[in-house]
Amino acid sequence: MKKNEIRIGETYVVKVSGKLARVRVTGESPYGGWVGQNLATRREVRIRSAQRLRRPAGRPAEQVFRGASRRALAENRCENCGKSPVVGTDAAGTALCADCFVDTFAGG
């Protein structure tokens, strides 16, 4: 995301310690970036750059999963194994279930 797209009080999917987490931005940091609260752990996190923010949390699947086939999204089925629900896409835009998503990005 870009710096001018960040809104205080909104919830975003953010990369925190190498994992994606839902974070509510609570304010600007005096040292640059933003301060937020990890909604899973309730811990305060500092977001140093807008690049760590992936997307606003709660966006419709059509906007989040760019490039995925409409059929896969409509059926909510993984294009690799046929399982559901779809949780993400790879770089090619293939709709993936949680197992295939982890395998793809964990190097498995």
Residue pairs with C-beta under 8 A, 6 or more apart in sequence:
1 12
1 50
1 51
1 53
1 54
1 55
2 50
3 50
5 50
6 12
6 25
6 34
6 50
6 53
7 25
8 25
8 26
8 27
8 28
8 34
9 24
9 25
9 26
10 24
10 25
10 56
11 22
11 23
11 24
11 25
11 39
11 56
11 57
11 58
12 22
12 23
12 24
12 25
12 36
12 53
12 54
12 55
12 56
12 57
13 20
13 21
13 22
13 23
13 53
13 54
13 55
13 56
13 57
14 20
14 21
14 22
14 23
14 36
14 45
14 47
14 52
14 53
14 54
15 21
15 52
15 54
16 23
16 38
16 45
16 52
20 54
21 38
21 39
21 40
21 41
22 38
22 39
22 40
22 57
23 36
23 37
23 38
23 39
23 45
23 47
24 36
24 37
24 39
25 34
25 35
25 36
25 47
26 34
26 35
26 36
26 37
26 44
27 34
27 35
28 34
28 35
29 35
29 46
29 47
29 48
31 46
32 48
33 46
33 47
33 48
33 49
34 46
34 47
35 44
35 45
35 46
35 47
36 44
36 45
36 46
36 47
37 43
37 44
37 45
38 44
38 45
47 53
55 63
55 64
61 73
61 86
62 73
65 73
65 86
65 88
65 89
65 93
65 95
66 89
66 93
67 89
67 92
67 93
68 79
68 86
68 89
68 93
68 94
68 95
69 79
69 93
69 95
72 78
72 79
72 86
72 95
73 86
73 95
75 84
76 84
76 85
76 86
77 83
77 84
77 86
77 95
77 97
78 84
78 86
78 95
78 96
78 97
78 99
78 100
79 94
79 95
79 96
80 94
80 96
80 97
80 100
81 97
81 99
81 100
83 97
83 99
83 100
84 97
85 97
86 95
86 96
86 97
87 96
87 97
87 98
87 101
88 96
88 101
89 95
89 96
90 96
90 101
90 104
90 105
96 104
102 108
